[in-house]
Amino acid sequence: MPILPPDGTITALLGPTNTGKTHRAIERMLQHRSGMIGLPLRLLAREVYDRITAEKGEQAVALVTGEEKRIPPNPRWFVCTVEAMPVDRPVSFVAVDEIQLAGDRNRGHVFTDRILFARGVKETMFLGSDTIAPLLERLVPTAVVERQARFSKLSHLGYRKLGALPKRSAIVAFSAAEVYAIAERLRARHGGTAVVLGALSPRTRNAQVAMYQAGEVPFLVATDAIGMGLNMDIEHVAFSNFRKFDGTAFRGLTPAEAGQIAGRAGRFRRDGTFGATADLGGLDSDVVTAVEAHAFAPLKKLWWRSSDLDFSSVTALRESLIARAPAGFLAPARDEEDERALAALAVMPEVIAAARGTQAVRLLWEVCQIPDFRKLLTDAHVQLVARIYGHLVKSGRIPDAWIGRQLEQLDRADGDLDLLMTRLAHVRTWTYVSSHSNWLDDAEGWQARARAIEDRLSDALHAELTQRFVDRRTLVLGASPSGAVGAGGEVRVGGYVVGTLVGLAWTAQDADRLSERAARDTLAGELAERVERAVAAPHAEFSVDDEGQVRWEGGVVARLVAGTGLLTPGVRMARHDLLAPSALQRVQRRVTAFVRDWVAAVVAPLHLPEAEALRGPAQGLLYALSQGLGVLPTGAVAELLRDIPERDRRELTRLGVRFGVEHVWALPLLDRPRDHALLWRAHTGEDRSPGFYRAVGTPIVGGVPVQVEALEAFAAKARAGARGGAFVTPEGLAPAEATAVLEGLGYWRQGERWMRGRRRASG
């Protein structure tokens, strides 16, 4: 059995964050037969409740918060929010966490009340910061103060741009708009972040924190809500702002507040760092010194409000709420949310009429404590509270039909972030209301329904936050997971297609550095192997497509461009971002060799061994035909033609050279018009000129391209007809083409007949 302290022992465990105070208190509570611990957040209370129930079972533990009450028949231990602690229930042990919040303008009076009145029969333990020590000693002189040292070191890291923040950083802001703006920037730079706001429901915050804890996102953007004991693996805390709205005015953070937030960095014996974003530009040196040393100025005052309330009338209640504090360092809390609700209701005639007698006034005060989770205390909230009070005063119950209509209107999971959070705020109010079993006929049923709606809205809000602030693709690719090339060439990295690789041709799915880096990491080995294969590949594995692109294994490797001549095209390599320069040079040499031999094959029919015996003029004609890709105007080679002896002319004819009146052409070269077109385009960059049409075997006459053999045959018929005088249109071409060609050849029309020679003047 554990050795318990004498009855009434009060201990204060004081020190910075990460000192194990809360853990020690929980362990101590479980050594007692009964106990109660008050925690500053519903989320933290639920975390502790889950931990204890896992060890001790649900029947042994109660959870009591403003919105949730899970109380088994005979619980031994109570886990509560500080505000919801049933302090009138006797238990052996009581602990109150984060008692320095007694100095908080908004919640301080509740913590002060717990310091004064929350006691365990055998042991009481207060947990918090050293800053409260002097005032705690005045409030509770019998308390034994034990100072706790931080397990890990907290160091200043200066300021950094968002893009340079270390992973596992929490960036702290003080408004939803600022949180969203930072989250958007982190999504663009790093793929995403988790988001924690005070306005989120506990379930949504849990889901966001779980996403961060699991490493699904590398960052967390949060308000100062993370400063209150949430256990997360944060390595660095960066302040993006150092001013906050405290419910009354904008003000700078105190060093102690900064220390509370910065102290989330590091966990147990792992050191942490803190600093600022570049937008803030740095922290004051005095703040840095204080945070690193965990040395903060002591609190000068604590907030207080009388707990000895007079319920004899509304006026008496309001006067008792503003009773004078019993000590000078206790500042009277004024204008709290419940007091403002009371003031608003106290002027309503129907409330004044109903609030007569102690029970009615006490009920009015209970109703005024219904939270406005939007923290606006609007007329709508006041009217809601007034209506609830009216029902309770009149019948002692809130009508099922009315609460059913209210919840039905909220049971929708569509809408944007603001709409979802608004619905959540409203339904959390109903969750709080339904936790009052004496206000409803079926309190458990309504609480279950309200919680179910809250859960659905929370899940929808988590999904909306994740969709807006998390880019899964960027996160996955940024982690550089392994990838693979599919059968169709698609390159998948972490399940995402980042591009395609066909042959050596890489096409990115999205033109961003992240995709390129992921592809480069994935394809390094594959590309090296393909380069070796391409360099060693035979000519048969390469081809030139209709666009003049050299392909290997289906992918574009290079393109034909202008070189030193029509038959010596250059090679421009396609863009290969993932290939090293040395690898690219090796592939280029291989492609250049292929193109050289491909061109040689195009004109090879004119370079047969038997042509080597031809004399100079005949050889000159063959060379000219090669350079002209098989078709030349006779006028361009007239001198060569005159000097070719008959024997060589016969040999040229045997080799496939034909001599026409208008053109000389080589039949063996007319079989590859596509290749001729590719060479001409590469050399000149155009494909509509007379030279282009002649290169592909269809010289232009009269503006009409005609296959050279058909053109010469038609021209021969025209000449034969002209020897007899006027002649009709020869056969061989379509009528429109025939007319244009005859005119191009110098013939003129007289009626239905054609003439050659000088056109007669019309009289």
C-alpha positions, 0 to 999 in steps of 0.5 A: 500500500502507498504511504499517504500523507497526513490528512489535509496535506497541501502540496504545490508542484510549481515549475515550467512546462515539461516537468512531469507535474501533471503526470505525477499528480495523476499517479498520486491520485490513483494511489488514493481510494478516491480522487479528483483532478481539474484540468484547464481544457476539455480536450486535456480532460478527455485525454487524461480520462482515456488514459485512466480508463484504459488502466482502471476501467470505465466503471472506476472513472467519471468524466465531468466537463461543461459539455459532457458528463460520464458518471458511472454508478460508483466512480472512484476518480473524477477527471474534470475541467476546472470549471466543472469540478464538483468541489462539494463531493468529498474525495481523498485527493484533489489536484488543480492543474495550471493554477497560474491561470488564476491570473487570467482575465477571463477565467482567473476567478474560477482558478482562484476559487479552486485554490481557496476551496477545492480540497481533498480529505487527505491530500490536495495538490496544486500544479502550475508555474512558479509565477504564482508562488508568492500569491499562492503562499498568501492564499494558502499559507499551509501549502508546501511548495515543491519546485520542479525542474524542466526535463529538457533544455529550451533554446532560442533559434532566432527567426526564420522564413516559413520555408526554412522552418524545421519539420515538427514545428508549431507556428503560433498565431492569435486569430483564425484569419492569421492561422488560415493565412499561414496554413495556406502558405505552408500548404504551398511550400511543404504540402500541408499542416494541421490546424488547432484553434480554440474555436474547434471542437475537441473532436476536431482538435483531436483529429488535427493533432492526431494527423500531426502526431502521426507524421502525416503533416510536418507542421502545426499552426495554432493559437495559444490554445496549445500552451495548456498541456496538450501533449504533442511531439513539437520540436520547435515553436515559432511565434508569427505574432506577439500580440493577442486580443485578451477579450478586452484589448490587444496587448503584447504577450507577457514573457510568462505567456510566451514561456508557456507556449514555447515550452510545448517544444521538446518532450520529456528529455528531448530538447526543444527550440523556439523562435519567430517567423520572418514576418515577426522578425525576432523576439525581444532579447529580454523575452528570450532570456526569460524563456530560456531560463524559465525565469518570469516575473511573479504575478501581481494579482489574481482574479476573484469573484465571490462564491458566496452568492445571494439568491434571494433576488436578482438584484441581490445576486448581482450585488453579491457578484460584485462583492469586494475582494477580501485581499488587495492582490485579488482583483474583482472579476467584472463583466464576465460572460455569465454576468453579462447574460444575467444583466441582459436577462434582468431587464426583460419583463418576462424574466423579472416576473419569473425570477422570484424566490430563491429557487427561481433566481438560482435557476436563472444563474444556472441558465446564465452560465450556458456558454456562448461558444462563439464568444460573441454574446449576441442577442441571439444567444441572450434570447436563447438563454431567456427562452430556456429559462422560460421553459424551465420556470414554467414547466421545469423541463425544456420541451422535447419538440423545441430542442428537437427542432433546434438540433435538426437545424444544426444537423447538416455537415455541408458548408465552409469552415465558418459555417461548420464552426458556427453550427458546432458552436451552437450544437456545443451549447446544446451538448452543455444544456443536455448535460443537465439531467434535471432540465430534460425528460430524456437527458441521456437521449438528448445528450447522445443526439447532441454529441452525435451531431457534434461528432458529425460536424467535427468530422466534417470540419476536420475533413474541410480543414484537411482538404483546404490545408493539406496537399497529400500529393506534395506531402508524399512526393516531398518524402521522396518515397520509392517509385516505379515505371508502369507498362505504359510508361507512367511513373508513379511515386507514392501512388501518384503519377508524376509523369511518363517515361517512354524510351528516354523521353520524360514528360512531367505530369506537373511542371514543379520542382517537387515532381522533378525531384521525385522523378529524378530520385525514382528514375536514376537507376532506370535512366542509367540502364536505358542510356546504356541500352540506347548507346548500344542499340542497333540502327533498327531500333531508331526511327524518324517520325513524320515530324522529323523527330528521332525516336527510340523505344517509342520516345522522342530522343532528338529532332532533325534541324538545319546542318551544313547542307541538305544531306547533312542535317544537324541533331538537336536533342530533346529536353532531357531534364533528368539526364546528366550532361555526360549521359546526354552527350553519349546519347547525342553521339549515338543519334548523330551516327544513326541520322548520318546513316539514315540520310545515306540510305535515302540517297544510296540508290544513286551510289551503286558500285557500277556508277563508279565507272562513269566519267566526270559529267555523269558523276556530276549529274548523279551528285547533283541529283543526290543533292536535289533529292532526285529531281532537277530542272533541266536548265540547272544541269544543261552544261552537264547534260551536253557533256555526258557521252552517249555511253554514260547516258545509257548507263545512267538510264540503266541506273534509273535516271530519266531525261525529260525536256523539263526535268531530269530525275532519278526513279530510285529516289522517288520512292521516299518522298516522306524522307525527302520532305523531312530533310528539306524541312530540316534544312530550310524550315519550310514546306510550301516552296517550289523547291520543297515540291520538287524535292518530293518528286512533284515539281510545280508548273503553273502553280500546280504540283505534279508527279514528275513522270506524269508531268513529263509524259503530259508535256511530251503529248503537248509538244507532239500536238503542237507540232501539228498546230492547234491541239486539244487538251492531252490526256493524263491530268485532270482538266483544271490541272491540265489547263494550269500546267499547259499555261505554265509550259507556255501554251495559250488557248484559242477556243477549245484548242491550244497553241504554242508560239506568239499569241495573236492580238485579238481584233 
